Amino acid sequence: MNRVMKKVLAFVILAPLAVALFGFLVMSLWNWLAPAVLGARTIGFWQAIGILILSRILFGGFHGHRGCGGRWKGRMGERWAHMTPEEREKFRQAMINRCGRAGTVEE
């Protein structure tokens, strides 16, 4: 079995399990906290899945996450590696002027 087929098979098996697990967690937490804190009614499993989907649409979107910085960080690292020490210092000073000390780039 090639690598692509293994990934597809793993996704087909793991994705429904992850959705079921998160749905169960949302349902359990909602039914434990919301009635006591907010006076809300309890919800069922499919309502919990609906809350997950709605929160993903409203707050997370459906794009992939590339971690801290993603493509921008890689491109900036390449640029930084090709800069001379004078260019790096000029860039640092520009970032300090623009963003303050928190915006400086360390080697």
N, C-alpha and C positions, 0 to 999 in steps of 0.2 A: 504494500500500500504506500503510495507516494505521500510526500509531506503535505501537499494541498488537501488531499482527501482526509488525512488525519486531522487537519485543522477544521475542515468542514464538519467532520463527524464529532469532534470535540465541541464545536459550537452548537451543533444540533442537540447534543446531550446536555451541555452545561448551561446554555442560555435559558431554557425553560426551568431548570433547577434554580438558577439565580433569581429569575423573576418570581418563582414560587416562594423562595426563601425571603426575599425582600418584601413581597406582598404579605406574607405571614408576620414579619417583623413590624411592618407599618400597622397592620390590623391589631396586633397585640399591644403595641405602644399606644395607639389611638384609644383602644378600648380600656386601657389601664389609666391613661392620663386625662384624656379629653372629658369624659363624664365627670370626673372628680374636680378638675380645674375649671373647665368652661361650662359645665352643665350640658354638654353635647350628648347626642345619642351614640350608641355603639354602632360599629359598621361591620360589614361582612368582608370576606376575602376579595370579591370582585370590586367592591367599592374601594378597598385599599389599593388594588392594582390601578384603578382609575385615578386615585390621588397620586400615585407614583408617576403615572403618565402625565397628568396635569402639571405636577411640580417640575417634571423634566422639560416640558414645553415652556413653562413660564420662567424657570430659573436656570436651566442647564442647556437647553437646546439639544439637538441631536448630532452635533459635530463631535469628532474624535478629540480627545485631549492628548496633547503631546508632552505633558509634563511642564516643568519649570522653564519657560522661555521658548521652547519648541524650536522652530526654524530660525527665528530671529536670533536666538542665542548662538546657534551654530554659525550663522553668517557673520555675526559680530565677532565671534572667536577667530574666524578666518581672516577678517579684516585686521583684527588686533595683531595677529601673528605676522602679518605682512607690513605693519607700520614700523617706521624707524623710531628710535627713542624720542626724537624731537616731535614727531607726529603724535606719539602717545601722550606726551606732556601737553601738547596743544589741545588734544582731545579731552584730557583730564580737566584742564582749566576751563574749557568750554562747558563741560558738564557741571563743574562746580558753580560757574556763573549762572547756568540755566536752572539747575536743580538743587543746589546746595551740596553739602558734603555727602549726603546719602546717595547721590547719583554718580559718584566716582566709580571707576572701574579699576579693579586690582589685577595684577598679573598672576 
